[in-house]
Amino acid sequence: MKLAKLPDRTQVKMNVVLAPRLAKRLREYADFYVETYGSREEVAELIPFMLEAFLDGDAKFRRANRAGGAKDTADAVPRILADRRTRKGHDLG
């Protein structure tokens, strides 16, 4: 068969807590979307596409992913926090 097996398309629901400033900016972005395209979309509908565009546009992430370095692992968060704490010897976290 020429067509490969279809990937898992089961949606995953995630809950996030946003800072008030970010929530406001997302609403403003949704307003900008209306101005640009003439149709209103809820922020929750835009976010998955925004995240996809962000990840697709991150060249370092794409390179790491191709090299097998970007994994969905539990140790990703501590590593990021450690990087933030040690940058220039200041605690940024």
TIMI-2910 file (N, C-alpha, C, CB; in pm, 1 decimal, decimal comma, always signed):
<rs>
+----------+----------+----------+----------+----------+----------+----------+----------+----------+----------+----------+----------+------+
!      n_x !      n_y !      n_z !     ca_x !     ca_y !     ca_z !      c_x !      c_y !      c_z !     cb_x !     cb_y !     cb_z ! resn !
+----------+----------+----------+----------+----------+----------+----------+----------+----------+----------+----------+----------+------+
!    +84,8 !   -117,0 !     +0,0 !     +0,0 !     +0,0 !     +0,0 !    +89,4 !   +123,5 !     +0,0 !    -96,5 !     -0,3 !   +122,0 !  Met !
!    +57,2 !   +218,8 !    -81,9 !   +136,6 !   +341,0 !    -95,3 !   +119,3 !   +433,4 !    +26,0 !    +97,5 !   +415,1 !   -223,6 !  Lys !
!     -1,2 !   +437,5 !    +79,8 !    -30,9 !   +525,3 !   +192,7 !    +19,4 !   +462,3 !   +321,8 !   -182,6 !   +553,9 !   +201,8 !  Leu !
!    +98,7 !   +539,5 !   +397,1 !   +146,8 !   +491,9 !   +527,1 !    +32,1 !   +493,0 !   +627,4 !   +264,7 !   +579,3 !   +578,2 !  Ala !
!    +49,0 !   +417,0 !   +733,6 !    -51,3 !   +414,6 !   +839,2 !    -67,9 !   +555,3 !   +894,5 !    -11,8 !   +315,1 !   +951,6 !  Lys !
!   -190,5 !   +597,4 !   +913,0 !   -219,1 !   +731,7 !   +963,5 !   -169,7 !   +745,2 !  +1107,2 !   -370,5 !   +762,3 !   +955,4 !  Leu !
!   -119,4 !   +863,2 !  +1142,4 !    -71,3 !   +885,3 !  +1279,8 !   -188,2 !   +895,1 !  +1377,3 !    +14,6 !  +1013,4 !  +1287,4 !  Pro !
!   -156,4 !   +883,3 !  +1504,4 !   -256,9 !   +899,4 !  +1609,5 !   -313,3 !  +1040,0 !  +1603,2 !   -196,8 !   +870,6 !  +1749,7 !  Asp !
!   -442,1 !  +1049,7 !  +1590,9 !   -507,5 !  +1180,9 !  +1581,3 !   -595,5 !  +1208,8 !  +1702,9 !   -591,6 !  +1189,0 !  +1453,6 !  Arg !
!   -573,8 !  +1134,6 !  +1810,0 !   -649,2 !  +1156,2 !  +1932,7 !   -604,8 !  +1289,2 !  +1993,4 !   -628,6 !  +1038,2 !  +2033,6 !  Thr !
!   -698,6 !  +1378,4 !  +2012,1 !   -663,6 !  +1508,3 !  +2068,4 !   -630,3 !  +1494,6 !  +2216,4 !   -778,3 !  +1608,7 !  +2048,3 !  Gln !
!   -538,8 !  +1577,1 !  +2261,3 !   -497,4 !  +1579,7 !  +2400,9 !   -536,8 !  +1714,4 !  +2457,6 !   -343,9 !  +1554,0 !  +2416,5 !  Val !
!   -615,2 !  +1711,7 !  +2563,6 !   -656,4 !  +1836,9 !  +2627,2 !   -556,0 !  +1869,6 !  +2736,9 !   -802,0 !  +1826,9 !  +2684,9 !  Lys !
!   -509,5 !  +1995,5 !  +2736,1 !   -416,1 !  +2041,6 !  +2837,9 !   -471,5 !  +2169,5 !  +2899,2 !   -273,6 !  +2064,9 !  +2778,0 !  Met !
!   -456,2 !  +2181,9 !  +3026,9 !   -496,2 !  +2303,9 !  +3096,2 !   -371,0 !  +2382,3 !  +3132,6 !   -580,7 !  +2271,8 !  +3223,2 !  Asn !
!   -374,3 !  +2511,5 !  +3109,0 !   -261,6 !  +2597,4 !  +3145,5 !   -313,8 !  +2716,9 !  +3223,5 !   -182,9 !  +2643,8 !  +3019,6 !  Val !
!   -229,0 !  +2770,9 !  +3305,2 !   -259,9 !  +2891,2 !  +3380,3 !   -174,3 !  +3002,7 !  +3322,1 !   -234,3 !  +2872,4 !  +3534,4 !  Val !
!   -237,9 !  +3111,4 !  +3283,5 !   -167,9 !  +3222,6 !  +3219,2 !   -161,7 !  +3343,0 !  +3311,5 !   -236,5 !  +3260,5 !  +3087,8 !  Leu !
!    -54,3 !  +3415,4 !  +3300,0 !    -43,9 !  +3542,9 !  +3370,4 !   -145,8 !  +3638,3 !  +3307,1 !   +103,3 !  +3601,7 !  +3363,2 !  Ala !
!   -201,6 !  +3730,0 !  +3384,3 !   -300,7 !  +3822,3 !  +3329,0 !   -250,5 !  +3897,8 !  +3206,0 !   -342,5 !  +3921,1 !  +3434,7 !  Pro !
!   -124,9 !  +3937,8 !  +3207,5 !    -69,4 !  +4011,8 !  +3092,7 !    -69,3 !  +3926,8 !  +2966,7 !    +73,3 !  +4059,2 !  +3123,1 !  Arg !
!    -32,7 !  +3799,3 !  +2979,6 !    -31,4 !  +3710,8 !  +2863,4 !   -173,9 !  +3685,2 !  +2813,7 !    +38,1 !  +3577,6 !  +2897,9 !  Leu !
!   -267,3 !  +3665,2 !  +2904,3 !   -406,8 !  +3644,4 !  +2864,9 !   -458,4 !  +3765,6 !  +2787,1 !   -495,4 !  +3618,4 !  +2989,5 !  Ala !
!   -422,8 !  +3884,2 !  +2833,2 !   -463,4 !  +4007,6 !  +2763,9 !   -402,2 !  +4013,1 !  +2624,8 !   -421,8 !  +4132,4 !  +2845,2 !  Lys !
!   -274,2 !  +3979,5 !  +2614,6 !   -207,1 !  +3982,3 !  +2484,4 !   -266,9 !  +3880,4 !  +2388,6 !    -57,7 !  +3956,2 !  +2501,1 !  Arg !
!   -307,5 !  +3764,7 !  +2439,1 !   -371,6 !  +3664,8 !  +2353,6 !   -506,6 !  +3714,6 !  +2302,1 !   -389,9 !  +3533,1 !  +2430,1 !  Leu !
!   -581,8 !  +3783,3 !  +2387,3 !   -709,8 !  +3841,7 !  +2342,6 !   -684,5 !  +3948,8 !  +2236,7 !   -788,1 !  +3902,5 !  +2462,9 !  Arg !
!   -579,2 !  +4028,7 !  +2257,6 !   -543,2 !  +4129,8 !  +2158,5 !   -502,0 !  +4065,0 !  +2026,8 !   -430,2 !  +4218,6 !  +2211,2 !  Glu !
!   -433,2 !  +3952,6 !  +2035,0 !   -393,0 !  +3880,8 !  +1914,7 !   -516,1 !  +3828,8 !  +1840,6 !   -298,1 !  +3764,4 !  +1950,2 !  Tyr !
!   -614,3 !  +3779,8 !  +1915,3 !   -739,2 !  +3733,4 !  +1853,6 !   -810,3 !  +3850,3 !  +1784,9 !   -832,4 !  +3668,2 !  +1959,9 !  Ala !
!   -806,1 !  +3968,3 !  +1844,5 !   -864,2 !  +4087,5 !  +1781,4 !   -788,9 !  +4122,4 !  +1653,1 !   -861,6 !  +4207,5 !  +1879,0 !  Asp !
!   -657,1 !  +4111,6 !  +1657,5 !   -575,3 !  +4136,9 !  +1539,7 !   -607,6 !  +4035,7 !  +1429,4 !   -425,6 !  +4131,3 !  +1575,9 !  Phe !
!   -632,9 !  +3912,2 !  +1468,2 !   -671,3 !  +3807,8 !  +1372,6 !   -800,3 !  +3848,2 !  +1300,6 !   -689,7 !  +3671,1 !  +1444,8 !  Tyr !
!   -897,4 !  +3901,0 !  +1375,4 !  -1023,4 !  +3946,8 !  +1315,1 !   -996,5 !  +4058,6 !  +1214,5 !  -1121,9 !  +3995,8 !  +1424,7 !  Val !
!   -912,7 !  +4154,0 !  +1255,2 !   -879,5 !  +4265,8 !  +1165,4 !   -813,1 !  +4215,6 !  +1037,6 !   -787,0 !  +4366,5 !  +1236,5 !  Glu !
!   -729,5 !  +4114,5 !  +1051,6 !   -653,1 !  +4063,7 !   +937,6 !   -737,5 !  +3977,6 !   +845,1 !   -534,2 !  +3984,0 !   +986,2 !  Thr !
!   -817,8 !  +3886,2 !   +902,4 !   -888,5 !  +3786,9 !   +822,1 !  -1039,4 !  +3805,4 !   +816,5 !   -858,9 !  +3652,1 !   +874,4 !  Tyr !
!  -1093,0 !  +3894,9 !   +898,6 !  -1236,0 !  +3922,5 !   +892,8 !  -1325,3 !  +3819,2 !   +958,3 !  -1276,0 !  +3936,5 !   +753,5 !  Gly !
!  -1267,5 !  +3723,4 !  +1028,0 !  -1350,0 !  +3625,9 !  +1099,6 !  -1294,2 !  +3607,7 !  +1240,4 !  -1354,5 !  +3489,4 !  +1023,8 !  Ser !
!  -1385,1 !  +3598,3 !  +1334,9 !  -1345,2 !  +3586,5 !  +1475,1 !  -1321,2 !  +3440,9 !  +1510,5 !  -1452,0 !  +3647,2 !  +1567,8 !  Arg !
!  -1209,6 !  +3418,3 !  +1577,8 !  -1176,9 !  +3287,2 !  +1633,9 !  -1148,9 !  +3306,8 !  +1781,4 !  -1054,2 !  +3221,1 !  +1560,7 !  Glu !
!  -1194,0 !  +3215,1 !  +1861,2 !  -1167,0 !  +3221,6 !  +2003,9 !  -1017,8 !  +3198,1 !  +2028,6 !  -1252,8 !  +3117,8 !  +2080,9 !  Glu !
!   -966,3 !  +3257,3 !  +2135,6 !   -825,7 !  +3241,8 !  +2171,1 !   -791,4 !  +3093,0 !  +2181,7 !   -794,2 !  +3315,0 !  +2304,3 !  Val !
!   -877,9 !  +3015,0 !  +2244,8 !   -851,2 !  +2872,2 !  +2262,0 !   -839,0 !  +2799,9 !  +2128,6 !   -960,9 !  +2808,2 !  +2345,1 !  Ala !
!   -904,0 !  +2850,3 !  +2025,1 !   -893,5 !  +2790,6 !  +1891,8 !   -763,3 !  +2831,6 !  +1823,6 !  -1013,5 !  +2831,6 !  +1805,2 !  Glu !
!   -714,1 !  +2950,5 !  +1854,1 !   -591,5 !  +3000,2 !  +1791,4 !   -465,1 !  +2941,0 !  +1854,3 !   -586,7 !  +3151,5 !  +1800,7 !  Leu !
!   -467,7 !  +2916,5 !  +1983,9 !   -347,2 !  +2876,3 !  +2055,8 !   -278,5 !  +2753,4 !  +1996,3 !   -381,4 !  +2849,3 !  +2199,2 !  Ile !
!   -347,9 !  +2644,5 !  +1963,9 !   -275,8 !  +2530,4 !  +1906,8 !   -200,3 !  +2566,0 !  +1778,3 !   -373,1 !  +2417,4 !  +1878,7 !  Pro !
!   -259,9 !  +2649,0 !  +1694,3 !   -194,4 !  +2688,6 !  +1569,6 !    -77,0 !  +2783,2 !  +1596,6 !   -295,7 !  +2755,5 !  +1475,2 !  Phe !
!    -91,7 !  +2868,6 !  +1697,4 !    +17,3 !  +2957,9 !  +1735,3 !   +136,5 !  +2876,9 !  +1787,9 !    -30,5 !  +3059,5 !  +1841,9 !  Met !
!   +108,2 !  +2777,9 !  +1871,4 !   +215,4 !  +2694,7 !  +1924,9 !   +283,1 !  +2614,2 !  +1814,3 !   +160,9 !  +2600,7 !  +2032,6 !  Leu !
!   +204,4 !  +2561,6 !  +1722,5 !   +260,6 !  +2486,0 !  +1610,3 !   +352,1 !  +2575,6 !  +1526,9 !   +147,7 !  +2427,1 !  +1522,0 !  Glu !
!   +307,4 !  +2698,1 !  +1498,5 !   +388,6 !  +2791,4 !  +1420,5 !   +516,2 !  +2827,5 !  +1496,0 !   +308,2 !  +2918,7 !  +1387,7 !  Ala !
!   +505,4 !  +2845,6 !  +1626,0 !   +622,7 !  +2876,9 !  +1707,5 !   +724,5 !  +2763,3 !  +1701,6 !   +581,4 !  +2903,7 !  +1853,2 !  Phe !
!   +678,3 !  +2640,4 !  +1723,1 !   +768,4 !  +2525,8 !  +1721,1 !   +828,5 !  +2503,9 !  +1582,6 !   +694,9 !  +2400,6 !  +1766,1 !  Leu !
!   +747,5 !  +2520,9 !  +1479,1 !   +797,4 !  +2504,9 !  +1342,2 !   +900,6 !  +2611,6 !  +1307,9 !   +681,8 !  +2510,5 !  +1242,4 !  Asp !
!   +889,8 !  +2727,9 !  +1370,0 !   +980,5 !  +2838,0 !  +1341,3 !  +1106,4 !  +2838,5 !  +1425,5 !   +909,9 !  +2966,0 !  +1360,0 !  Gly !
!  +1117,3 !  +2747,3 !  +1520,9 !  +1233,9 !  +2742,4 !  +1608,8 !  +1339,5 !  +2651,6 !  +1546,1 !  +1194,8 !  +2692,1 !  +1751,4 !  Asp !
!  +1437,7 !  +2712,5 !  +1480,4 !  +1538,3 !  +2636,8 !  +1406,3 !  +1619,9 !  +2544,7 !  +1497,3 !  +1631,3 !  +2732,1 !  +1333,1 !  Ala !
!  +1655,4 !  +2591,3 !  +1615,4 !  +1734,5 !  +2507,0 !  +1706,7 !  +1654,0 !  +2384,8 !  +1749,1 !  +1778,6 !  +2587,6 !  +1831,4 !  Lys !
!  +1526,1 !  +2402,8 !  +1775,9 !  +1440,9 !  +2290,3 !  +1814,7 !  +1429,5 !  +2190,6 !  +1699,6 !  +1300,6 !  +2340,1 !  +1857,0 !  Phe !
!  +1412,0 !  +2241,3 !  +1578,1 !  +1401,5 !  +2151,6 !  +1461,5 !  +1530,0 !  +2071,7 !  +1444,2 !  +1371,3 !  +2232,2 !  +1332,6 !  Arg !
!  +1645,0 !  +2138,9 !  +1457,5 !  +1773,1 !  +2068,7 !  +1444,1 !  +1787,9 !  +1962,6 !  +1552,8 !  +1890,6 !  +2168,5 !  +1450,8 !  Arg !
!  +1754,5 !  +1997,6 !  +1675,8 !  +1764,8 !  +1901,9 !  +1786,3 !  +1670,3 !  +1784,9 !  +1763,8 !  +1733,7 !  +1970,3 !  +1921,0 !  Ala !
!  +1552,6 !  +1813,4 !  +1713,2 !  +1454,1 !  +1709,0 !  +1686,9 !  +1504,8 !  +1613,7 !  +1579,8 !  +1320,1 !  +1770,4 !  +1644,3 !  Asn !
!  +1564,3 !  +1667,8 !  +1473,5 !  +1619,4 !  +1584,1 !  +1366,0 !  +1735,2 !  +1499,7 !  +1417,5 !  +1666,1 !  +1671,2 !  +1247,7 !  Arg !
!  +1811,8 !  +1555,4 !  +1508,8 !  +1927,2 !  +1484,6 !  +1563,4 !  +1886,9 !  +1387,0 !  +1673,3 !  +2028,7 !  +1584,0 !  +1617,3 !  Ala !
!  +1760,2 !  +1385,4 !  +1707,8 !  +1712,9 !  +1295,0 !  +1812,3 !  +1732,8 !  +1348,7 !  +1951,7 !  +1781,4 !  +1164,1 !  +1800,7 !  Gly !
!  +1764,4 !  +1478,4 !  +1964,3 !  +1791,9 !  +1534,9 !  +2096,1 !  +1671,1 !  +1589,1 !  +2168,9 !  +1890,4 !  +1642,2 !  +2083,2 !  Gly !
!  +1565,6 !  +1625,1 !  +2097,1 !  +1447,2 !  +1681,9 !  +2161,8 !  +1348,7 !  +1569,7 !  +2189,5 !  +1381,7 !  +1792,8 !  +2073,7 !  Ala !
!  +1337,5 !  +1533,8 !  +2313,7 !  +1249,6 !  +1424,7 !  +2353,2 !  +1145,3 !  +1476,7 !  +2450,5 !  +1329,8 !  +1308,8 !  +2416,1 !  Lys !
!  +1032,5 !  +1411,7 !  +2453,9 !   +927,4 !  +1445,1 !  +2548,8 !   +952,8 !  +1364,1 !  +2675,2 !   +784,5 !  +1416,4 !  +2489,8 !  Asp !
!  +1039,9 !  +1416,9 !  +2761,2 !  +1077,3 !  +1343,5 !  +2881,3 !  +1050,2 !  +1426,3 !  +3004,6 !  +1223,8 !  +1302,9 !  +2876,5 !  Thr !
!  +1041,9 !  +1359,6 !  +3116,3 !  +1015,6 !  +1428,0 !  +3242,9 !  +1133,6 !  +1513,7 !  +3287,0 !   +982,4 !  +1326,6 !  +3351,2 !  Ala !
!  +1254,8 !  +1482,4 !  +3240,2 !  +1370,9 !  +1559,1 !  +3284,4 !  +1387,1 !  +1690,4 !  +3209,8 !  +1495,3 !  +1477,1 !  +3268,4 !  Asp !
!  +1300,8 !  +1719,4 !  +3113,1 !  +1312,9 !  +1842,9 !  +3035,2 !  +1292,0 !  +1965,8 !  +3123,6 !  +1211,7 !  +1843,3 !  +2919,4 !  Ala !
!  +1196,7 !  +1961,9 !  +3212,8 !  +1168,0 !  +2078,2 !  +3296,7 !  +1282,2 !  +2108,6 !  +3392,4 !  +1039,9 !  +2056,1 !  +3375,0 !  Val !
!  +1333,1 !  +2011,0 !  +3468,4 !  +1444,5 !  +2043,0 !  +3557,1 !  +1566,0 !  +2097,0 !  +3482,8 !  +1483,8 !  +1921,0 !  +3635,3 !  Pro !
!  +1592,7 !  +2043,4 !  +3362,4 !  +1707,1 !  +2090,3 !  +3285,9 !  +1687,9 !  +2237,0 !  +3249,3 !  +1727,1 !  +2004,7 !  +3159,1 !  Arg !
!  +1568,4 !  +2277,1 !  +3210,2 !  +1540,4 !  +2416,1 !  +3176,1 !  +1556,3 !  +2504,0 !  +3299,9 !  +1398,2 !  +2430,3 !  +3117,2 !  Ile !
!  +1502,4 !  +2459,0 !  +3412,4 !  +1514,1 !  +2536,9 !  +3534,7 !  +1659,6 !  +2550,5 !  +3575,9 !  +1433,0 !  +2472,8 !  +3647,1 !  Leu !
!  +1737,7 !  +2444,7 !  +3560,8 !  +1879,5 !  +2452,0 !  +3595,3 !  +1950,1 !  +2552,7 !  +3506,0 !  +1945,8 !  +2313,9 !  +3583,0 !  Ala !
!  +1916,9 !  +2554,1 !  +3377,5 !  +1976,6 !  +2651,6 !  +3286,3 !  +1943,7 !  +2793,2 !  +3330,7 !  +1927,7 !  +2628,3 !  +3142,5 !  Asp !
!  +1821,1 !  +2816,9 !  +3374,1 !  +1781,0 !  +2950,7 !  +3415,8 !  +1855,2 !  +2992,4 !  +3542,3 !  +1629,7 !  +2956,6 !  +3438,7 !  Arg !
!  +1879,8 !  +2898,3 !  +3633,6 !  +1944,8 !  +2932,4 !  +3760,0 !  +2091,9 !  +2962,8 !  +3742,2 !  +1928,1 !  +2820,3 !  +3859,1 !  Arg !
!  +2153,9 !  +2899,6 !  +3644,6 !  +2299,2 !  +2912,8 !  +3636,3 !  +2345,1 !  +3016,5 !  +3535,5 !  +2359,6 !  +2781,1 !  +3601,8 !  Thr !
!  +2255,6 !  +3072,6 !  +3456,6 !  +2296,9 !  +3170,4 !  +3357,2 !  +2357,8 !  +3291,4 !  +3425,3 !  +2178,4 !  +3212,2 !  +3269,5 !  Arg !
!  +2483,3 !  +3321,1 !  +3395,0 !  +2558,9 !  +3433,6 !  +3448,8 !  +2563,9 !  +3432,1 !  +3602,4 !  +2498,1 !  +3564,6 !  +3400,2 !  Lys !
!  +2543,2 !  +3312,6 !  +3662,4 !  +2555,0 !  +3299,5 !  +3806,3 !  +2441,1 !  +3359,4 !  +3884,9 !  +2679,5 !  +3360,5 !  +3850,2 !  Gly !
!  +2333,3 !  +3400,8 !  +3817,3 !  +2219,5 !  +3459,9 !  +3886,1 !  +2103,7 !  +3362,5 !  +3887,6 !  +2177,9 !  +3591,6 !  +3819,8 !  His !
!  +2021,7 !  +3369,2 !  +3990,6 !  +1901,2 !  +3288,1 !  +3997,6 !  +1790,6 !  +3361,2 !  +3924,1 !  +1860,9 !  +3258,6 !  +4144,8 !  Asp !
!  +1756,4 !  +3311,6 !  +3804,0 !  +1652,6 !  +3376,0 !  +3724,3 !  +1517,4 !  +3311,0 !  +3745,4 !  +1689,0 !  +3372,3 !  +3577,6 !  Leu !
!  +1509,9 !  +3202,8 !  +3818,0 !  +1385,3 !  +3127,8 !  +3833,9 !  +1309,5 !  +3177,6 !  +3949,2 !  +1410,4 !  +2981,7 !  +3849,8 !  Gly !
+----------+----------+----------+----------+----------+----------+----------+----------+----------+----------+----------+----------+------+
</rs>
